[in-house]
Amino acid sequence: MNKGYNKYLMERLLSEEVFQGDEENEFTGGNIVVGGLKSIKIGDQIWTTENYNGIDVPVIEDADDWNELNDEDDDNVVRLTTPAMCYYNNDKSKGALYNFYAIEQLKVPNGWRVPTDNDWTKLTDYLKENDIKIKESGLNLTYDGYRFTNGNFKFIGEYGYWWSATTHGDFAADIRNLWLPDSDYLYGGYRAKSNGLSVRLVRNL
């Protein structure tokens, strides 16, 4: 992306009503900083290039405490409704993981949102149509693993998991995941809302 186009795009971004009120809007190389968040433009979407890490809900460290948030019915269906977050193995350097119930309480900057399943699909369709691999996209997706309903952590360095804001039945939600041996593409699926996953943010251009 050349400097002339960067300047044109930045002027267009700042002229959009949705950007009014943001404290910081600028280009840093090929990336954008909007409302203080490091971002990148992909198609007609703007995605953060780092996982969200705000402490907006209770931090639950102990595995038993995380597990006790769960209430199983007679059919052993987990029904966790308490918003919670954690860090992988309680190490803040490894990034924040949230259960699905925390999403509505995240204090994201104006104009940003947790992506829906349609947002993720639009992203992956654009990358596929333009023959752009995930590792070449500038999204900087990381393999931060996730936390199971029982409080155990697993798969750091192997898998990355991100919530969508789209529910999948009463007790699950749609997600995207990235697997290290096949890191060219994002895959869809769903997980129990009581799991702890990473969060990215998106906004429209």
N, C-alpha and C positions, 0 to 999 in steps of 0.2 A: 504494500500500500504506500503510495508516494506522499510526500509532504503536502503537495498542493491539494490532493484529495482529502488528506487528514484535516486540513484547515477548512475546506468546504464542508465536510461532514460535521466538524465540531460546531461551525456556525449554524448549521441546520439543527443540530441537537439542541443548542442553546435557545433556538427560536421556538422550539416546541413547548407548548403549555405544560406538558407533563414534567419538564425539567425545571420549571420555575420553582424557586424556593430551595433547591439543592444548594448545599454550602460549598461544594467543590465540584467543578466540571472541567476537565482538561484532558489532553492527549498526552500519554507517556509512551513514546515510540509508536507501535501499532496498536496499543491498548488505550482504553478510556478510563478515567476516574470519574465516577458519577456519584454524587452524594457521599464521597469518601470511600467508595467501594471500587476496587480494581476490577475492571470489566473488559469485555471484548465484544465487538459487533460481529454477529454471524447472521447473514441474511438480513431480515428486518427485525431481528431480536438482539437484545443486549444481555449477555450472561456474565455473572460474576466469575472471576477466575480463581477464586478461593472459596472453600466451604464456609458457610455461616458459622459463627462461634459466639454469638451473643448469649449472655447468661440471663435469660428472660423467664426461666421456670426453675423449679428446684433441681439442684444437682444431687443425684443419687449415686453414691460410690459403692456401697456394700451390695454384693450380689443378693444376699438374703433380703435386703430392703427393697431392691428392684423387683425381686420375685414376689414379695409380699404386696406389691401394688396390684398384683393380678388377682382376679376373682374368678374362679372356675365354676361353671354351672354343672348340672348333673350330667351333661354330655361332654364334660371336660373341654369346653370351648372357653378359651381365655378371653376375658372381658376387662381389659385395662382401660380406664378412662381418666386416669390421673396424669396430667402433663408432667414430663420429667426429661432430664438430660443427663449426660455423663461424658466422661472422656475415656478413651480406650485404655483399659488397665489403670484408670484414674491418673493418667499422665497427660497434662494439659498440652504438652508439645505435640501430641498425636491427634489433636482436633476433637471437636465436639460431635456427639451423637445424640439424637433426639428421638423420642417416641412420636408417633403420629399425632397424639393428642396435644403435643406442644406446639404444633404448627400454627394454630390460630392465635397463639399468644406471643409469637415471635415479633419483636419490635423492629421490623425491617424499615429502612428509610423510605420516605415518600416515593411512590411510583414503582417500587420493587414488589415482587410477590414470589411465593413458592410456586414453581412451575406445575401446571397441570399435566396430565398425561398427554394432552394435545400439544402443549408447549414442547415437551420432550420429543414427541413424534415429528413436529415441525423442524426441530433442530436436526434430528438424525436424517430426516428426508433431505434437508438442504445439504448436509455433508455428503450423503450418498450421491445425490444428483451432481455434485461438483467434485466428486472423487477426492474428498478430503478425509483422511484418517483421523480418528479421535486424537491420537498423539501429535498430529500436525495441526490441530484446530486452534490451539492457543487456550483451550479451556483449563489446562493444567489439572486434570482429574487425577486424584490420588487414591491409593489402595488402603483406605483407613479401616477396613473391616466393619463389623457391626456387633451389636449386643443382642443376645437372645433374650426371650421372654424370661427365662430362668435366671438371668443376670450374668451369664457367662459371656466372655468376649471371644471372638474367633475371626480368623481370615485376614488380619492385618498384613499388608505386604503381598496379599494374593488377590483380594477382591475389594472393590469400592462399591458402595450402595448409596443411592440417593432417593429420597422420597419424592413422589409427586403429590399434589394436593387432591388427587382424584381417588375416591374410595373404591374398593373392590369388594362389594358386599358389606355386611355389617361390621366385620372384625378385621378386615384387611384393607390395604391400599396399594395402588400401583406404584411401581418403583422402576429405576433403571440401575443396572449393575455393569461393572467393568471387571473383566477377568484378566489377570496378568498374562497368561500364555496366549490370549487372543485379544490383545489390547487395541486392535484397530477399530473395534465397533462396540457400541453400547447395546445391551440386551434388555428387553422388557421382562416384566414379571410382577409378582405381588408378594407382600410380606404381611404378617400379623401387625396390627397397629401398635402392639406392645413392644416390638423390637426397637432397638436404638440404631438409627441410620444417620448418614450425613445429609446436609441440606445445601442446595445451591439456590440462587435467586435469579430471576429473569425480569426483564421489562421490555415493552415494545419500543421500537424506534419512533 
